[in-house]
Amino acid sequence: MLSELLTGFGQFWLREFLALFPPRVAQWLIGRGGASLVLGAEADTVVLRLLDDGGAESASRRLARGEYTPAAVAQFLREHKLERSAVKLGIRLPRAQVFCRSLTLPREASGSLDRIVEQDLVAKTPFRRDEIYCGYAAARAGTDKLAVRQWVARRDAVEAAVAALALDPEGIAFVDTDPESDAAPPRIPLRPDRAGERRWATRAAAALAASALLLALVAAGLTYWRQAAVLDELDGQVAGARTKAQQVRAAIDKLEQKQAVLLRLRTRKAEEPGLLDAWEEATRVLPSHSWLTELRLAESSGERQISMTGFSAAAASLVGLIDQSPYFTDTALTAPIALDPVEGRERFALHAKFKRPEPIRRASR
């Protein structure tokens, strides 16, 4: 489990590290920037195929046997701005000469995949290891499986193809065959690329050292830039907060003024009696043989006047009764007392000044 975690972390780190560079630089770092030249012998022709790093065919040419020479191969490469030393050389075998097999392994086998695949090949096929070349490709199949595709070519078939093309066996890096559907051609390495591994390690070390220095400079620059940006942002926030504070202060002052006006209005309302107060006090002071048909409250010259109209069995005595109330003063009749034949009572009309008594006014403050 720990090895899987370390492997996964290493792959993630490498992927993120290479993403910092342009694709050409990333390919140079991992040693995969070169193209491949594949030669395939057919009946009367030799086919030259130029493959890119992903194994896809980018160019091809068919030469007659008589035209196939090292100079013709070099000319084909120069047309594509390549030198012979810059490409890997491979040969293509017919599909019938390459044996393909598939197997499924647990994901835990990824750390020893080379050894496990070779042991499985020797144990489950009639091939002898010293008589074949083999290669494989592995991919995840679900969450806990690895799907492995393995290709096998007999050494005598490879040697015959090399001889037919008049090539130096030491210069052949790999063998492939016709691809399956749209996939890249299966590739069987003839020998491990130790030099490529050393170049990759050297380049990776140099790149890591350069990236460490670059990251240190970037970190210092980002720190300075971030501090300057924070200070600028704080200055803007302080200026904005000062403006908002002034606006809030002005709003508070206006609110306090409105509250003062409202308080004065409430105080004045508490000091000045209303119509309900007049109605309640008139009901209290009028005797039971008297009643009102109209009660009117008006304000004139800063004073409140109350007008009462109604019927009473003793209308003349009402002036004195009403004037005894602490709410009413200066009570007087406004029309002569007249007997109403329908009601059998005296009709009266009077008015008085209306105000709240002083003790009650003090209590309301």
Summary of the structure (lengths in Angstrom):
residues: 365
radius of gyration: 54.9
end to end distance: 83.6
largest distance: 152.4
contacts: 936
relative contact order: 0.07
helix: 49%
strand: 28%
